[in-house]
Amino acid sequence: MEPNIAFISALLGDPARSRMLIALMGGKALTATELALEADVTAQTASSHLAKLVNGELLIVRKQGRHKYFQLHRADIAQLIEQLLNVTSNINHPATITGPTDPNLRKARVCYDHLAGELSIGLYDALVSKGFIIDQGFETKLTNTGRSFFHAQGVNFDKLAKARRPVCKSCLDWSERRSHLAGSLGHWILEDIFAKKWAVRDLTSRAVSFNSKGLNAFARMYNIKNII
């Protein structure tokens, strides 16, 4: 059976459903009520939209006690949405600033489960400069030097290998229009930032806010220039 592009396009094409999917780009699981507010629709309408997205395997449902939460089904769905945001910005506003207008979101934000924004581009460039990754356009590869570096930082590559996704993957940044690091290693870096309390995530948006000590530590660890 051939892939049914029209089916997926129809799911993505509804304005309410697209707003729900964008709201889930932060990686958080949200309730139907929260997603109804994001889409500005009634609870009954939201329930109908969510059922279609779950049946279409764009979303999964997680149950916690009496509550149900919705999440994007896979990382590649998040990447598709990010790419659509890029395409839409180019078509609708070719001469304007790309990406979000909020400076905090432009600086650093969550892209599903990894870091995006200006700081993510600085990180990516630094990893390439140090020879830790090789940028091949649509493909990003971890070098032996990079593997040794991240192993020393505490990365368990055996555990990452069990995840059904690439260790390194390039993701086109919505605001910067350059590659940032996704994949299981990109996810590890974001979680490490939070674990070290270098930054916190905004409770109401995808923004990631670094404190001054955390930003300095982040820059030193990855040898990132011109971000302080």
Secondary structure, DSSP 4 states (H G I P E B T S, - for coil): ----HHHHHHHHHSHHHHHHHHHGGGS--B-HHHHHHHHT--HHHHHHHHHHHHHTTSEEEEEETTEEEEEES-HHHHHHHHHHHHHHHHHH-TTS--S-S-HHHHHSEEETTEEESHHHHHHHHHHHHTTSEEEETTEEEE-HHHHHHHHHHT--HHHHHHSSS-SSEEEE-TTT-SEEEEHHHHHHHHHHHHHTTSEEE-SSSSBEEE-HHHHHHHHHHHT--S--
